[in-house]
Amino acid sequence: MTRKGSVAEIFSKALHYDNPDLYFVGYLDFNTIKEVTLTEFLKISENFETIPATRIFYIKKEDKTLYHKSDNKKDPTPSECF
């Protein structure tokens, strides 16, 4: 599963089957990780036009990390995401 595929799957489930305001996205902005809700991220990024998916560092739902960009560029396994 590719990184963009994992992110897209999490976003799709959050937007269509859950409350997107429960999800938090951490993204890189000038070497600083900023955290916003999923809804706010989609507004800021203009649907990935200004902030590409490759700059997403992590996605959390409450206290559970659903996606985390790893240092060795290896994609997380599905069990790590859900």
Secondary structure, 3 states (H helix, E strand, C coil): CCHHHHHHHHHHHHHHHCCHHHEEEEEEECCEEEEEEHHHHHHHHCCCCCCCHHHEEEEEECCEEEEECCCCCCCCCHHHHC
